[in-house]
Amino acid sequence: MADYDRLWKEIITELFEEFLLFFSPDLYEQVDFSTSPISLEQELHKISPKAKSKNRRSDKLINVRLKNGEEQWVLVHIEIQGTSDEDFPKRMFQYFYRVLDRYDQQLYTIALYTDEREAFKPNCYDYSFFGTTLIYTFNTYKILEQEEEELLHSHNPFALAVLAGLYMLKSRKQDQKYYKAKLFKLLLTDKKIPKGKIRPLLIFIDHLIELPEKDTEQLVQEISPLIEKEDKGMGLSLDDTSIAQYYKKIGMEKGRKEGIKETAQRMLKEGISIEIVVKVTGLTEEEIKKLN
């Protein structure tokens, strides 16, 4: 089963500049990307509030430098799946005040909902007790609510990651191979996607929408001309993908068959009858006669 938490964290890390442009263009314009963003995993671990529910979720805390020289911290919460968590807005507020109290840093927060619960999209924490009131609101984005056509026409590579998330939800009820093939074709033919962003998106899509081995074989055969064309242009690495595993399997089978043929040739040179060679190697009599 796919590790959705890890997949979303990795694609946000790999395409963080595109991620920020996609979700917060105003903040993006203020960030100085000549200074590399810093992932604050240790600090995040220190301030993470404990959750009562068993929902799968993932969080990222990133430090960026603004053009005016100031620091800006970005908190991304990724809600993966599970039943509605009534404590979730409180957790978002706890993140905010703990960063503010411990590090005295500005914090942009966004909750990215990748799940299929239509009614679950809290965007604020509301506290009231005998005249003491507090309302904390945060940014939200629900993949299930997005329009396919709008994502398809976006010039931002991160839109393809969001589209993959949308197709993943759709493919649970429909043809997974169709959606995965469509995403791969978009990725390998869209000239707007920078060459350096193709591999992380390819890995993300491949693991997000997993296919049975038979469907993977059909998919590779369908898109192999595009892969070969892209590979010639940039030396595309397919490591860590089901496509690479399929090619490796084919190579192993080819190597195994070549080894069997060499064994058959040696047996024939030693004068062993064709009938025995057939039984030992599993090759057909016609194949052995060609070797002979």
N, C-alpha and C positions, 0 to 999 in steps of 0.2 A: 504493500500500500504506500502511496506517495506521502512523503513528509512535507505537507503543505506549508507548515510553519517555516521550515528551513528554505524551501523554494522561494517564498515571498521575501524573506529576509535577504537572500542572496541576490535576487533580481533587483531589489531596491538598492542594495549596496553597489552592484555593478552599474546600474543606470540611475544613480542618485541625482545627478544633474537633471536628467530628463524627467525623473520622478517629481522633483521639486517644481520644474517648469509646468508639468501637467497639472499638479494639484494646487500650487500657489505661485502663479506667475508674478504677483506683486513682490513676494519675498524673494523669488528667483532673481529679479532685477537688481536687488540690493546685495546679493551674495558675490563675493570675490572668489571665483573658482580657480584662480591662479594658486590659491592655497588649498591643498587637498582637504576634503572633509575628513573628520576624525570620528571613528566609531567609539562610543563610550560604553562598551559592554560592562566593564567593571563598575562604573558609576551606576549604570542601570541596575545591576545586580544588588547594589547596596540600598537603593531606594525603592525597589520593587515591592509593592504591597502584596500581601498574601491573598489569594482568591479563595472564596469558599466553594465555588462551583468547580466542576471537573472539565469545563469547556476547554478546548484546545485554542490557544491564543499565542501570539508572538509579539514582541515589542522590540523596537530599535530606537536608540538614542544617539543622535549624531550632532557633532559640533562643527559649525561652519563659521567662516570669517566674513564679515560684511565689508563692503567697499569703504565704509567710514572707519574701519579698523576695529569695530566692536565685535564681540562674539555673539552668536545666535545658536541656541540649541533647538534641535528638531526631534520631537517624539512621534514615532509612528506606531500605532497600535493596530495589529492585524487580527481581526476576529475570524476564526476559521470555521468552526462548526460547534454544534451542541444545542442545548435548550437555552431559552432566554435567561440571561444572567442579570438579575435585578441589581446586583452590586457593581456592575460594570461602570456606570457613570461615577460612582463613588471612587472607584479605582483610578479613573482618569483624573479626578480632582486630587487624589492623594499623590499621584505622580507630579502634578503641577506644584502643589504647595511644598512637597519635599525637595524638588529641584530649586524652587525659589528660596526656601529656608536654608538648605545645605550649601548651595553653590551660588545663590544670588544671580541666576542667569535668566535671560529672557527665554521663553519656551513657546514654540509653535507646536500645537498638537493636532493630530488628525487620527480618526478611527477609520480604518479601511475594512469595510465589511465584505468578506468574500463568501459568506454563507448563503444558504437558500431560504432563510426565514424572512418572508416578505415583511412581516410586521415589526421586526426587530431592527431599530436604527436609532437608539437614544443619542441625543446630542447635547444634553446638559445634566448637571447635578444640582438638585434643588434641596436646600436644607432650611428648615424652619423650626424654631423651638423657643416659645414664649417671648416673641419679639425679636429674637436673633434670627436673621435670615441671610441666606447666601444662595446665589445662582451662578453657577460656573458653566459656561457653554464652550464647546469645542467643535472643530471641523469634523465633518463626516463624509464618507463616500461609500455608496452602496452599489457594488458591481451589478447586482441583479436588476437594478433599475435603469441601467445604461442602454442607450440606443446603439444598436449594431452599426448602422450606417454612419453615425457620427464618429465612432471609433475607427471605422474603415477609412474615413476621409481625413483623419488627423495626420499631421506631419511629425508628430512626436512619437519616437520609437516605443515609449512606455505605453502608449495607447494599445500596442499589440499585446503587451503583457495583460492589460486590463481585458482586452478582447478574448485572450486565452482563458482568463478567469470566467468570463461570461459564457464562452463555449463549453468550458468544463461543466458548468452548472446545467447547460442545455443538453450536453451529451449524456448525462445520466439517464435521460429518457429517450434519446435518439441515437443516431449513428455516430459513435466516437471517431471512427476512422475518417468519416467525411469532414468533420470539424478539424481534426488534426492535420489532414492533408491540406485543407484550405489555409490553415495558419502557416504551414511550412511553405506553401506556394507564395503566399503573401510575403513572407520573410525573405525568401530567396529571389523574388522578382521585384520587390519594391525598391526603387533606386533612392528613395528618400532616407532609407535606413543606413546609417554609417556602417562601413565594413566591420569596424571593431565591435559593434553592438550585435552582430548577427549570432555569434557563437553563444553568448550568455542567454539570448532569447531562445535560441534553438534548444539549449539544454532545459530551460525553464518550461517551454511548451511540451517537450518530449516527456518530461517527468510529471507534469501537471495532468496531462491526458494520457493515461497508460492504456496500451492495447494488448490483446492476446497475441501470441507469437505469430499465428496465421495472418492476422490483420496487419501486423508489423511488416511481414514479408510482402504483402500486397502493396502496402504504403511505400516501402522502399523502391519497389519496382516502378511505382507510379511517379515518384519524384526523383529517382536516380539521375535522369538527364539534367535536372536543375542543380542537383548536388555536384555533379561532375563539372558542370559549367562554372559554378561558383568556386569550386575547389581550384580550378585552373587559374581563376582570376586572383585568388588571395590565399591559397593554401589553407582552406577552411578545415579546422580540426573538429572532428566528430566525436572526440573522446567523451566518455560519460553519457552517451546517448544509446538508445535502443538500435539506432541505425548502425552505429559502430559495432555493436554486438552482433547484429545480423551479418554485416560484412565479415566479421571475424569468424563467425560460424561457417559461412560459405567458404572462406579461405581454408579453414581447418578441414572441411569436408573435401575440398579440392586436393589439399595436401595429403589427406588420408588416402584418397583414391589413387593419387600419383604413386604413393608408397606401395599400395597394393599391386599396381601395375609393374613396379620394379621387382617386387617379390615374384610375380608371375613370370617375368622375363628370366629371372635367375633359375626358376624351377624348370622352365623350358630348355634353357641352356644345359641343365644337368640331365636332360633326357627324360624328365618326368612326364607322364602322359597328360594330354589335355584334360581327360576326365578327372584326374586327381587334382590338377590345378584349379579346375572349376569348383570342386568341393572345398578346397583349402581357401581360395581367395574370394569366392562369391561372385566373380566376374562371369559373364555369359561366355558361351563357347565362341560366339562371333567376335567378342572383344579380345579373347585370347588368341584367336587365329590372326587378328590384325597385328597383335604384338609379335607373333611368331614370324 
